[in-house]
């Protein structure tokens, strides 16, 4: 008896959002998408009942925007459990330990989806329980405990229950958008969080500035012109530093615009394989193999892995205190300043590596450069590896794509109408482009973090936002095309 026979009674009974049994009009898809997005914004502003202080709630720091985390709210876990479960499934699937044929076997498809949901539930517990009980990141309020007439332990369980419900809600909100809406729920939640930071980084002023860590870029320039913010001598180091990396953030503005341009350009770079329909004379098309073929989404997996490692370090530091071995990590104010966890921590801003200009760096220059090299290696190699896993597990590989093209009645002109022939042609491009694109995205993410961005958005978050928005635009255009020409639905699959 295989594990599938044992687990099937549980996996097939996991709650799931029903798929539509007919074509959904574009306006209705847009309505579902907007409704779920509004619900996400609402839930991310619902504070956790019983929380003593929201100051410690931002556990993941700058990873929060990538993981769509609403610090101190019901959305405290964000998409973290979903991404971590995907990493586990991709590793198991890549090693062929699951024995599931998700491309052709309907039973295995149901088992895979049920297993994914079950793993998400497990990850909600593995992530939420340490937040509440082990590290003290979500401390229970004694005032609430006294008013309810219970112990703080009961309030802690109440906090865990709230964030667990939030984790389950975001799982099914993502599924609703994937089946009934436009795009991906995970992608939309990331875009929503990053867009908030970008808008705040540009326009935050007065009472709104505190949530962004300071004034926005435009109010800062106005204050500089009015003389309320001193700039200093422009020809001296102080004035130039103020404009480039200080309140002026000219370097951050330049980096943000450059990332937008590079990603949009990279999305347009492609190898187009000509296609023709053997049954419909004159019907032709092209299959594009983009430079960023696997999209930027695999970067979520790499950064989520780093976020989980840093979370583990924070838990160890909170539990062991000064008895924690220095070789593992030395912490100051909750941040690693030495040891293994310091070198594994990603570069988040210019202040993390510009030792000659930053007054906060206490490490030697070679330690800083070792950290930069480690971050770059993890992102480039990890980006390439997870891009390969992503392509294979989302049916974007040569074999699955060849079957899709053949099933739609298309063929490559000059070649026999055969799945194997189409697969051989695709194998000339897809594997190589996948690796190059994944490594390029990793390099861009590290570069953006090192130079800084508007609103202190992480480089990965900015890349994800631009790429997801571009793909959402393409999907909307495709949906509108199918609304105007219903016969195109079969060609688009």
N, C-alpha and C positions, 0 to 999 in steps of 0.2 A: 504493500500500500504506500503510495507516494504522499508527500506533504500536501499536494493539491486535494487529494481525497479527504484528508483529515481537516484541512482548513476551509474547504468549500462551504460547509453549512454556515460558517461564520461570515466568510467574505461575501457571499452572494446576498446576505441579509443586511449588509451595510447600507444605511440610507443614501439615496442618490437622487439627483435632480433628473426628472424625466426628460428625455429628448423630445423635441417637437416631431410630430408625425407628418408634418407637411412643411412646405416652404413658408418662412416667416417674412413678412414685408419689412423693408428696410426701416420704415418709420417706427414699427413696433420694436425692432431690434435696438434702435437708437433710444427708445423709451425705456427698455429694460436696462440698458447700459447706464443711462443717466440716473435712473432710480437707484440702482445699486451703488453708484458713485456718491450720490447724495447721502445714502445710508451710511457709507464708509466715513464720510466727513462728519456726520452726526455722531457715530459711535466713537470716533477718534477724539471727540470733545466731551464724552461722557466720563467724568472722573471716577476712579475706583473708590467705592464706598469703604470707609474704614482705613484708608491709607493715612499714615501719620504725616508724611511729607512727600511732596512730589519732586524734591531736589535730587533724591537718589534714584528716581524712577527711570532716568535715561541711562539704562544699563549698557546699551550698545553704542552710545556716542554717535559718531558720524556714520556708523553703519545703520542708524535708525532710518534714514531716508531710503536706503537701498532695500531694507526689510519692511518698509511701509509701517513702521512702528509709531504708535501714538503714545508717547511716554506718559505714564500716570493715568492712562485711560483704559477702557475695556480692550482697546486694540494694542495692548502692551506687548503682545507676542508678535503682532504683524504677520508677515508671510514666512517668518523664520521656521516654524515647524513644517510647513509645506515644502520649503526649499531643502531643509535637512533630510526630510523623507525622500525627496527626489534624488539627493546625493546618494543615499543608501541604496535606493532601487537601481540607480544607474550603475553603481559599482557592482552590485549583485548581478544585474543584467549583463554588464560588460564581461564579467567572469563566467557567464552562462551557468550560474548556480540556481537560477529560478526554474529553468526549463519551460518557460512560457513562450508560446508563439502568438504574439499580440497582433500580428499582421493578418493572419488568415483564420485563426481558430477563435470563434466567438466565445467559447467557454473560457479560454485563456484571457481574452480581453476583459471579461467580467471579473475574473479572479485578480487580474492585475490592478484594475480600478479599485476593487475592494481592499486589496493589500495596501495600496497607496493610502487609502483613507485610514486604515487601521494603523499604519505607520505614523501618519500625521497625529492621530490621537495619542500614540505612545510618545511622540516628540513633544506634544503639548505638555504632557506630564513631566518628561525629562528636563524640559526647559523651565516650566512654570514653578515646579516644586523647589528647585534650588534658588530661584529668584525670591521666593517668599520665606523659605525656612533656612536655607544654608548660608547664603551670602548677606541676608538682611537688606537686600536692595529694595524690597517693598515692605517696610516695617509697619506693623499694625499699630493703630492709634489706641492709646490707653483711654482717651476720653470717650471714644466710641464704645470701647469694651465696657466701661463703667455705665454709660447710658443704656446699653443693652442688657446689663447685668450678667455678662459672660466674661470669660478670660480672654487675654490677648491671643491665645492659641486659636480660639474659635474664630476670632476676627481674621486671623491669618488664613484659616481655611476658607473663610468667606471671600477674601481677596483672591485666593487661588481659584475658587469657583468662578469668579467674575472673569478673570483673564482666560480661563479654560473655555468658558462660553464664547468669549471673543475670538479665540483661536478656531473654534468650530464654525462660528458664523462666517469668518473670513474664508474658510475652506469652501463653504457652500455658496457664498457670494461669488467667489471665483468660478465655481461650476455653473452658476446661473448665467454669468456673462459669456462663458465659453460655449454654452449650448443655446442660449436665447438672445445673446447680445452681439456686440461687435468687438472683436479683438480678444484680449486675454485679461481676466480680472487682476491677476498678479501685476501685469504690465501697467494697467490703468491706476492701480493703487500706488505704484512706484512713481508714475508721472505726477499724480496728485500731490504726493509728499514733496517731491523735488521742486515742483512748480511753486508750491508755497514758499519754499526757501529762496528760490530765485526772485520771486516778486518781493519778498521781504528784504532781500539783499539789495534790491534796486530802489524801493520806495519807502521802506520803513522809516517812520519819523515819530517824534514825540512819545506818546504812551505805547505805540506799537513797536518802538525800537528795542525795548527790553527783551522781547521774545526772539529777536534776531541777533542778540549779542552786541547791538550798537545801531547807529544810524545807517540807513540805506545809502547806496552809492550816490544817487542824485541829490538827496538832502545834504550829504557830506560835501559835495562840490559847491552847493549853494552856500553852505556855512563857511567854506574856505574863501569863496569870493567875497563874502560879507566881512571876512576877517575874524569870525567867531572861532574858527579852528586855525591855529598857527601852522604855517607851512614850513617856515624856516628858509634858509638860504638855498635857492634852487641849484646853485653851483657847488654847494657843499654836500657832504654825505647825508646829513640829517634831512634836508629838504627833499633830496632825490628819493631817499628811503620812504619819506612820508607819502610821496605821490605814487611810487611804484608798489611797495608792499605794505605801506601803512594805511591810514584812513582813505587815501586817494584810490587805492586798489586798481591802478591802471593796468598792472600786470594781470590781475584777476579778470578784469574786463577783456583784455586781449586774449587770455587763455580760453575764456568762455566762448567768445565769438569764434576763435580758431577751431575749437572742438566741434562747434556746430557745423562749420564749413567742411571740416575733414570728414565727419560722419556722413553728412549729406552727399559729399562727393564719393565717398567709399561705397555708399549704398547704390550709387548710379554706375559704378564700375562693374562690369559684368561680362561674362562670355555667353553669347546667345546661341543656343543650338536650334537650328531650323526644324520645324515640324510641319507635316502635311497630313491631311485626312484621306485615307485610301477610299473611303466610301462616298465622301462629298467632294466632288471635283472643284478645285479652286480654293478650298478651305485650308488656309495655312496659318501657322503661328510660330512662336519661338518660346523655348524654355530657357529662362535666364538663370545662370549660375553666378550669383553675386560674389563680390570680393568678401563681404561679410556674410557668407552663406548661412552660417549657423546663427546669425543675428548676435546681438550683444547679451542676450539672456543667459548664456552659460557663465558670464561674469558674475551673475548673482550667486551661482554655486560656489565659485572661488572665494568671493568675499564673505559669503555665509560661513564657509569653512573657517576662514580667518576669524570671523566674529565669534564663532563657537569656541575656538581656541582661546581667544582673549577673555571670553566669559568664564571659561574653565580656570584661567589664571586668576581672575578676580575672586572666584569662589575659594580657591586654594589660599589666596592672600588673606581673605576674610576669616577663614577657618584656622589657618596655621599662624598667622601674624608674623612676629619676628622669628619664629622657629622655622619658617619656610626656607629651604635651601637656596642660597644666593645664586647657584648655578641655574635654578629654575626661573627665578625672578625676584627682583627687588622693586617694591612698590612705594610710591610717594603720592599721597592724595588720590589713591585709587588708580594711578597710572603707572605702567612699568617703566623703570628707569635703568634697569640692568637685568642681566640674565637672559635665559632662552626666550621668555615671553616678550622681552624688549625687542629682540632681533626679529621675532615673528610678527610684531605689531606693524601694520602698514603705515607708510608716510601719509599724513593727512593734510599737511599745509607746509608752506615754505619755512615756517618757524621750527619745524621738526628736523630740518637738515641743514639750513643755512647757519652753521655754527659761528661764522665770522660776523654775521649781522644780528643774530638772535642772542639775547642776554639770558635766555632761559635754558639753554642746552648746557648740561654739566658733563656730558660724556666727551671722550677724546674724539678727534676727527675721524680716526680709523674705525671707531665703533659706529659712528653715524653712517659712514660710507658702507660698512658691512650690513647695516640695517637696510639702507637703500638698495644694495645689491640683492639682498635676500628678498625684499618685497618685489623687485623687478623680476627676479627669477621665478618666484611663485606665480606672479600674474601672467608672465609670458608662457611658461611651460604649462601651468594650470589652465590657462585660457585655451591653449591648443588641445590639451587632453579632454577637457570638459566639452569643448566644441565637437570633438569626435563622438563622445558619448551622446551628446545632444542630438546630433544628426542621426545616429543609429537608433535611438529610442523614440524619436518623433517621426519615424518613417520618411526621413529626408535623404537617406543613403541611396547609393546607385541602384541597388536591387529593388527597394520599395518604390523609388521614383520611376524606374523603368516599368514596373507593373501598373502604376497609375497612368503613365503616358499610353501604354498599350491598351489599358482598359477603356480609355476615353476614345479609342479608335484612331489615335494619331501614330505616326511613324516618322523616322528620320529619312528624308529624301535620299535616294541612292543606296539605302540599306534595306535588307529584308525586314518584313513586318514580324519581328520576333523579339520577345522580351530579353533574351540573352544578348542579342545584338545591340539593343538599346542600352542595356546595362554596361556592356564593354565600352561604348562611346562615353557614357557618363563617368565611368571610372577613370577616364583620362583627366577629368577636371575636378569633380567633387571632392575627393580625398585631399588633394593638394591645396585647393582653395580653402577648404575647411581649416586646415592647420595654419595656413598663412593668415587667414582672417582672424582666427582665435588669438594668435600671437600678437597681431597688430592691435587688436582691441585691448589686450592686456597692457601693451606698451603705452597706448594712449591714456589709459586709466591712471597709470602711475605718473605719467608726465603731467596730467591735469592736476593731480593731488600735489605734486612737487611745486608747481607754479601757482597754485591757488585758483579759486573760482569765486564768482559772485555769490554772496549768501553762504559762503563756506560749504557749498554743495560738494560732495565727494566727486572725484573724477569718474568713478564708476557710475554714480547716480546720474551725472550729467550725460554720459554716453548712453545709458539706458533710456533716459528721457528723450533724447534726440532720435535714437533709433526706433523706439517704440512709437513715438509720434509719427515718424515717417512711414512706418509699416501700417499704422492705423489709417493714415491718409490713403495709402494704396488699397487697403481693404475696403474703405468706404467707397473709393472710386470703383472697385470691383463690384461691390454690392449694387451701386447705382447702375452700372453697366448691365448687370443681370436683371435689374428691375425693368430696364428699357428693352432688353432683348432676352426673354426667358429661355430661348434655345441655347444661350451661352452657359447656362447653369451646368449642363452635362460636361461641357468642355472644361469648366473650372473645377469640376468634381464636387 
